[in-house]
Amino acid sequence: MENEKQIAGEKAVDYIEEGMTIGLGTGSTVYYTILKIGEMVKKGLKIKAVSTSSRTTELAQSLGINVLPIDSVETIDLAIDGADEIDKDFNAIKGGGGALLYEKIVASLAKQVIWIVDSSKIVKKLGKFPLPVEIVPFGYTHTIKDFQNAGMNPILRQKDGKLFITDSGNYIVDLHLDEIDKPHELSIFLNSKPGVVENGLFLKMSHLVIVGRVFVA
């Protein structure tokens, strides 16, 4: 799927225009977008960017891309990001990399949102990929217990044997739901819980989905 990620990631730069402010997402597919933008900047493209994670910021700045704090820009013309699952209605699960809060803020502010994925991310129904939920550390065991009581099979995310901490200093709980029948209702339910910062359901936030495909003769 790596070639498909590169195809989708590089195709997205066709929608970038001189002088735009670009929202740069996080993940293995956006990686190729950022590399391509870096090449274009070296050739003279003038853009500004805001970033959804410290990893993206480091990569973009290393390539000479002008990354600004989100509160210093007036508008975001175009946000480009990946997704973990997308259904036919452009509903998605995001947050496998742990940047869902910043990703949702950037997407909500952008005039246009493009998601770039390989073909494996297109699904009939969301839910096979665990749904990330960002929660505050205070009382996190009780928040997780609420998810358990609701039958959501929560697992507190760890990385390298340690608790995974988001860029905003919170925890991620991954809900193993298998299928999500009513994503809008689920999103409202999750965000109504004390301790929940944001969930990884991105519902009809994208204007365009670019799917990379490799055809073999």
N, C-alpha and C positions, 0 to 999 in steps of 0.2 A: 504493500500500500504506500510505500515511501514515495514512489514515482507519482502516484496519484496526488499525494499531498503537495509535492513540488509543483505539479501542473496547476492545481487549484490555487496554491499560494501565489504563484507568479502571475496567473491570469488576473487576479484582483487588482494588480497595480495599473491595469488598463483604465481603471475608473478614477485614478488620481490625476488631479489637474494642478497646474502651477498656482501657488499661493494658498492652497488648501491647508486646513488644520485637520490632521488625521488622527483618529483614535486607533492605537495599536493594541491588538489583543495579545493573548498569551497561549503558547502551546506549540506543538511540533509542526503544524501546518502553517501557522502565522510566521514561524521561523523563516520560511522561504520567502514570504512576502517582505519581511524586514530586510533580508539579504538583498532582494531585488531593489527595494527602495534605496538602500545604501548605495547600490551601483548607480541609480538614477541621480542621487544627490551628488555623487562625485562628478557626474557629467553636467551638473549645473541646475538640477531641479531645486526649486525653492519651496519648501513646505515647512510647516510646524507640526509637531506631534505631541499627543498626550499618551501616557502609557497606563496599562492596567495591572502591571506588576513590576517588582524590582528586577526580575529576570529580563523582562522585555526592555526596561529602561537601560540596563547595562549593555544589552546587545545593540540596541539602537544607537546609543551614544558612542559605542566603540566603532560604529560604521559612519559616524559623522552626522547622524540625524539629530536635528534640533528638538530635544524633548523638553517640554515645559510643564510646570505644575498645572493641573487641570483648572485651578482657581484663577490662573493668570490669563486664560483664553476666554474670549467672549462666546464663541460658538465652536462646535465640532462639525465639520462638513461631512466627513465620512469615517465610519468606524469599520474596521476589518478584523474579524475574529474567527476562531474555529468553534466547533461544537462537538459534543460527545454523542448525541443522537438528534436527529431532526425528522419530524413526521411530514406528511403531505400538506398539512396546514401551516407549515413553517413554525410549529412549536418545537422547542428544543430543550434538551438537558445540557447544561454547561457547568463547569466547575471541577472537572476531573483534575485540573492542575492546581485548584485551590484559590483561583483569583475571581470567583464568581461575583463578589460584592463590587469590586472595582469595575469588572466587566459590565455588570448591569447598569451601574451609574453612567459609564461612558456610552453604552448603547442607548440609554434613555435620553441622553442629551444630543445625540448625533442626528443630523438631518437625514442621513442615509446610512443604513447598516447592511454590510455584506458579510455573510458567513461562508467560510471556505472549508470544505470537508472532502475526504475520500469517500468512495462509494459505500463503504461498510457502515458509514454513519447514518445512512438513510433507512428509516424503519417505518413499519406500518403503525406501530403503537409504541409510545414512550414507556420506559420503565425497566427494560432489561439492564441498561447501564444504571448503577446505583445513583440515586439522587442526592447530591451534596446539599447540606444545609449548614450555613455558618451560624455558630452560636457563641455567646459570650462565655468566658471561663467561669464567671461567678454562678454557682449553682448548676454547673453543667451536668452533674450526675442526675439531678432532678429533671432537667430538660430531656436527657436521654431516657429516663424512666417514663416520661410522658409518651415518647415515641414508642417505647416498648409496649406500653399499655394499649396503644392504638394499633398494635400489630404491624409496625413498620420495619421491624428487623434492623434497628440502628447499630452501626459500628463506628466507634470513634476513630477517626483517621490517625494513623501513625506513619512516620517516615524514618527509616533507619533506626527503628527501635525506640523512637521518641515521639511524643505527641506532635502532630503537625500543627504549626502555628501560621496563620495567614499573615499577610503584610499589614493587616489592621490589628493584629494581636489577638485574634480569636481562634476558636477551634472549628473543625469541620466534622460533622456527623454524616456518614453515608447511609442512606435509607435503601434497603434492598427490597424493592417492591414487586419486581418481576413485570408487572403491568400497571399502567396508570390510566384509568378509565376516564377520569374527570380532572384533567390537569388544572383548569382554572379554579375549581373548588378546592383542590389540594393546595394550590399556592396560597389562597386566602387563609385556609386552615393553618398552614405552617407559619405564616407570618403573623398570625394572631396569637401565637404562643409566646409567653414571656421568656426572654432569653434568646429567642431567634432573631438574628440580624437580617438575614436574607436567605432565600432558597435558590436552587439552581434551575428552576423552571423559567425559561425565557419564552414567553408566549406571544407569538406574532409580533416580534420586535424587529425582525429582519425584512428588508425590502428585496433582497436578492440572495440566492444561495448558489454558490459555484461549486460544482461537484467535479473533482478530477477523476478522469477515467483513463485507463490504459487498455488499448485494444490490441489483441494478439492475433495475427493472421493464421 
